[in-house]
Amino acid sequence: MNASRQFTAAITSIHEIAPSWYLAGFSWPQDLAPPQPGQFFTYNPSLLPGAGKSLLRKPLAFAGFEDQCAYTIFQARGEGTKAFAQLEAGEKLDIIAPLGNSFPKCAEADKAFLVGGGIGLGPMLYLASDFSTNHFDFEVVLGFRAMAQVPDFSVCVKTTPIAAALQVIMKAASIATDDGSSGFKGTAIDLLEEKAFRFLSTPDFQGDSKKQLTKNHMHLFGCGPSPMLKALHDIAAQYQVPAHVSTEQWMACGVGACHGCVLPASGGGYVRVCADGPVFSSDAIDWGKCP
């Protein structure tokens, strides 16, 4: 885990990439190690115009890092995120980062499926960028409610250095929409299951060695709402493959002190999403007891 600290960042760019969804970049200290896929940061919304006087910091996941700038993708819903969305280049953010752990590295021989839904878009795009740089074999599966929610990074390629790379990943990704208005009709998990079955039906995965080959050569990664992560875990258990998920809970402190973001652990007790995670092996969570 990278050491974290509090610092003042300058907004470098911010663009609406889908209705109420934004890609924002901010400056990163030269002497601070870059964030890794799966990690997050918190910002102080009470210092932003129009954000109210909330005492709680807001957590957001990293969606990329390039040219000494960190990026996040978020939806403007409450006062804090709506105030963030109204910022302009040069305005300031009070940041604590990087926080939490990151996704584990994937062996070069593994076939990785990266599954994102809603809030999980940013971490999956960041992980895909990392896997692409390291030449891992992977596919990205993303789920949205409708075509209107599928982000378009081409709107900001001239002003945001990372946008072109994100757009390339989006074009290569397999898209599922609940209403069938774009790509596969159904959820990201429905589409993943179809792809996983197709992968496991190839000649290399026939015969008695099928399960052992699968354990050694297939890995699932996910980020999104809890029901999606539970379904991802169920698929991993069915195929007996490893799965790592980035979870999201309401956070008060973001550093493990308040225990407000706990999830039930499969071995009993609880884990703190902010301090013990947010990335967990999917079998570390007792999904049957999750809200």
N, C-alpha and C positions, 0 to 999 in steps of 0.2 A: 504494500500500500504506500502510495506517495505521501510525503509529509504535506500537510495542508496549512494554510494560513489565511488571514484576512487581508484584503488589499482593495484598492480603488481601481476599477477598470473603466476604460473609455469605450463607449459603443463605437464599433467600426462600421457596422452596417446593420440594417434591419428591414426586412421585406415580407409582405404578405404572400405566401406561396399557395394558399387555398383559403376559402372563407374562414376567417378567425384563426388561421394557423400562420405562424411566423417563423422565419429563419433569422436569428440574430447572432451577430459576431461581436466579440469584445476583446480588448487587448489583454495579453498575458505577460506577467513579469518574466524578464529574461533569466532570472536566477531561480525560477520555480520549474520543477520538472513538469512536462506536458501531461495533461490528463489522459487516462486510458479508457478504452471502450467499456462502458458499464458504470463508470464513476459519475458523480454528480457534483453540483455546487449549490450553495444557497445565496440568495441576495436579500437585501433589506428593502422591502417595498415602502416602508414608512418614509423613506427619504425621497420618494418619487412624487411628482405633482399628481394630485388626484387619486392617490392610492389609499387615502385614509390614514389612520394612526395605529395600524396593526403592529403589535410588538413581536409577532412571529415572522421569522425569515421564511422565504419560499424556496423549496427545492426544485431544481430542474436538472435534467440529464444532459450530458454532453452529446453533441451530434457530430463533432469533428474538431480537428485541430490542424491549422495550416498557417505558415508564415507568421508565427508568434501571435496568432489569434485563435481563440476558442469559440466554438459555435454551439448553439442550442436550437432545438425546434420545440415550440410550445403553442398551446391553444390559449387564446385570450378569453377567459371565462369570468374570473372574479376581478375585484378592484386592482389587486396587485399585478396580475398578468396583463390586464388591460392598460394599466399605467406603463408597464414595460413595453408593450406594443407601440405606445405613442412616442417613445424616445427617438431621438435623432442622433446621427453620427456626431461624436464629440461629447455627448452627455455622459454622466458618470453613473456607475453602479457600485454599491458596496458588496463585495464578494467574499465568501469563504470557500476555498477550493484547494486542491481536489479532495473530494470526500468519498468514502466508501471503497469497496474493492472493485476489481475489474473481472471481465470474462477471462477464463483460462485460455491458454494458447491451444491451438488445434494442430494435431500432428499432420504432417504434409500428406500422408496417405489417406487421411479421413475424408469422407464426404460429409460436409456440414450443410445443414439446413438452418437458415436464419429466418425466424418467424416474428413478424411485428404486427401489432394492431393498435391503432389509435395512438395513445401516449408512448407506445413502444417504437415508434418510427425512428426517432433520432438515434437511440442506442444501436439499433440494428443497422442503420446506414453507416454509423461510425465503425461498427465491427466489420461490416462488409468492406469498407475502405482499408482497414487493417489487414484483412484476409487477402484482399487483392494485392496489396503491397508485398505480402509474404508469399504470394503465389499458391495459396491454399485452394482446394477444390470446394466450391460452395455454391449454393443457390439461395436467393432471397425470396421469401414469400411474405407478402404484405396484404393486410385486410383493411377494408374501408366500408363505411355504410353505403356510399354511393360515389359515382365518378367525380362529383363536384369536390369531394374531400381528398382526392388524389393530388398530392402536391406537384407544382410545376416550378422547377428551379430555373428554367430558362428565363424567367422574368427578371432574374437578378445576376445573370452570368457576367454582365459588364461591370458590375460594382462589387461583387462578392467573389473572391478568388476560388472558394471551395465549391461554388454552385455548379460549375461545369462537371466536376467529378461526381457530385451527388446526382445530377441529372443522368449521367451515364449509368449509375447503379440503378436508378429508377427505371430506365428503359429496359434494362436487362432483367429486372425483377418480375416475378409472377404475381399478378394482382388479382385479388378476390374482392368482390363487392356484394353486400347483402342483397341488393336489388338486381344484380346482374347488369348494371348500367356500364360496367367496364370489366373486361377480363372474365374470370371464372365467377359463376353465380354461387354464392355461399360464403362461408367464413374462411379465414386464413387457415384454420385447422382442417377444414374439409379439403382444401387444396393441398395442404401438406400431406395429408393421408394418401391422397391420390398419387402424389409424387413419390412418397416413400414406398408405396406398393410397387410402383413402376420401377423404382431403383432396385428393390429387393427381388424383382422378377427377372433381372438380367442374368446371363449365364454364370457369372462369377458367384452368384448367391444361390446356387442350386445344390442339392445333396445334403449330406450329413453335416457338412462344415458351415451351413448357412448361418446358424446363430452365432458361432464363434467369429466368423467373418464380419458379421454385423456389429458385434461388440468392438471389434478392432478398427472398423472402417466407416462408422457412421456416428455422427454427433449432432444433437439438436441444441439450438440456442433460441431463446425467446424473450420478448419483452412486450408487455401489454396488460390488459385488465386481468384480474385474478381468474375469472372463469376460463379465459383463453389459456393461461398458464397451467391451470389444472388439466385442461384437455390435452395440452402439450405433454404434460407429465404422464397422462394415461397412455398416450401413444408410445412414449419412451419405455414405459413399463411393458407394454404389449410386445414391442420389438426387442426388448432387453438391450436398449442402447443408452448411452449416457446423455443427459440433458442438463443444461444450465440455463437458469432464468434470472432475469433482472426484475425484481418485484418493486411495487410502489405502494406506500402507505402514507397516511397523513403524518406529517412530522412537525414536531414543535421545536426541537433543538437542533437536530441534524447531526449530533455528535455522540449520541448514545447515553446522554445523561438522564433524559426524562422518561424513557421506556414507553413513549407514546406511539411507537410505530412497530410494535411487536407482531410476530406471526407465530402460530403454534408449530413447534418443532416435532418432527416425526419420532424423535427419541424421547419426547416428553419435555415439558417446559416451553420456553419461548426463545425466539431469536429476534434481535433488533435489526430492522431493515437498514437503518442508517449506519450502524457501527459494525454489525456482523455481516452485512450485505453491502449493497442491495442485491448482489449476484450470489445465488445459491445453487448447489446441485439440486435438481427438482425433487429428489427423494429425501432431502433434508427437511422439507415442509410437509406438515400434516394437512393436506388440502381439504380433507373432509371436515376439518374444524375451522377452515377459513371462512370469514364472513362473505 
